[in-house]
Amino acid sequence: MKSVKIKVFGKVQGVFYRNSCKNKAVNLGIDGFVKNKEDGTVYIEASGDKLEEFIDWCEIGPSSARVDHIEIEPLQVIHENKFEIRR
């Protein structure tokens, strides 16, 4: 199973990005986590069979967000069996 880390740039904090991200991940069966970073970005680690569909969603986000761009890097396998919001 493929795993990636994603950094999301734009107006992505204070717009329910993390909650929407968790809902999308759970619906797609994606494992991992999402959290806000001090630099104003959102950081995600994700793993699952529908990863491409999840990444497509991350490039758009919820309607209240404005995603300027995302950076994706490969990641060693995530050993989690859920998706959560971290603080």
Buried (B, 14 or more C-beta within 10 A) or exposed (E): EEBBBBBBBBBBBEBBBBEBBBEBBEEBEBBBBBBBEEEEBBBBBBBBEBBEBBBEBBEEBBEEBEBEEBEBEEBEEBEBEEBBEEE
